[in-house]
Amino acid sequence: MEIRAIVAAVLAEQQGQSKALAEEAAAAVLRAFGLDDEDHRELRADFQHLRRWRRSVEQAQSLTFKAIVGTIATGLLAAIWMGLKALLGK
């Protein structure tokens, strides 16, 4: 019974140390990016802003692709129309 208690205590201590190390590593990464890990509201607002920015860039890329495809399709149709007019006009 004592061995189980000792093993459980050692495992609990190691788990606590691992959690503390993981939290410190995460805080160090956030600080490296210039983010304050203590101000959770500010951190949440920063990430929400980044998400909105990413979504707007993705939407702009999608619209740009659609505009390019539309322009190419319109150009091809215009070329076909002009070719038909020239062919039938002779």
C-alpha positions in Angstrom: 0.0 0.0 0.0 2.8 2.4 0.8 4.5 1.8 -2.6 1.4 2.7 -4.4 1.1 5.9 -2.4 4.7 6.8 -3.1 4.3 6.1 -6.8 1.1 8.1 -7.0 2.8 11.0 -5.2 5.8 10.9 -7.5 3.6 10.8 -10.6 1.5 13.7 -9.3 4.6 15.7 -8.7 6.0 15.0 -12.2 2.7 15.8 -13.8 2.6 19.2 -11.9 6.1 19.9 -13.1 5.3 19.0 -16.7 2.2 21.3 -16.6 4.3 24.2 -15.1 7.0 23.7 -17.8 4.3 23.6 -20.6 2.7 26.8 -19.3 6.1 28.6 -19.0 7.0 27.5 -22.6 3.7 28.8 -23.9 4.2 32.1 -22.1 7.7 32.4 -23.5 6.4 31.8 -27.0 3.7 34.5 -26.6 6.3 36.9 -25.2 8.6 36.2 -28.1 5.8 37.3 -30.4 5.4 40.5 -28.3 2.1 39.4 -26.7 1.3 39.9 -23.1 0.4 36.5 -21.7 -1.0 38.0 -18.5 -3.7 40.1 -20.1 -6.2 37.5 -21.4 -8.7 40.0 -22.8 -6.1 41.7 -24.8 -4.6 38.4 -26.0 -8.1 37.2 -27.1 -8.7 40.5 -28.9 -5.4 40.1 -30.7 -6.3 36.6 -31.9 -9.8 37.6 -32.9 -8.3 40.5 -35.0 -5.8 38.1 -36.7 -8.7 35.7 -37.5 -10.7 38.5 -39.1 -7.7 39.6 -41.0 -7.0 36.1 -42.3 -10.7 35.6 -43.3 -10.7 38.9 -45.2 -7.5 38.0 -47.1 -9.0 34.6 -48.0 -12.2 36.3 -49.2 -10.1 38.8 -51.3 -8.1 36.0 -52.9 -11.4 34.2 -53.8 -12.9 37.3 -55.3 -9.7 38.0 -57.2 -9.6 34.5 -58.7 -13.3 34.8 -59.7 -12.6 38.2 -61.4 -9.6 36.7 -63.3 -11.6 33.7 -64.5 -14.5 36.0 -65.5 -12.1 38.3 -67.5 -10.5 35.3 -69.3 -13.9 33.8 -70.1 -15.2 37.2 -71.4 -12.1 37.6 -73.6 -12.5 34.2 -75.1 -16.2 34.7 -75.8 -15.4 38.1 -77.4 -12.7 36.5 -79.6 -15.1 33.8 -80.7 -17.8 36.3 -81.5 -15.4 38.5 -83.5 -14.2 35.4 -85.4 -17.8 34.4 -86.2 -18.6 37.9 -87.3 -15.6 38.0 -89.6 -16.3 34.5 -91.0 -20.0 35.3 -91.7 -19.3 38.8 -92.9 -17.2 37.7 -95.9 
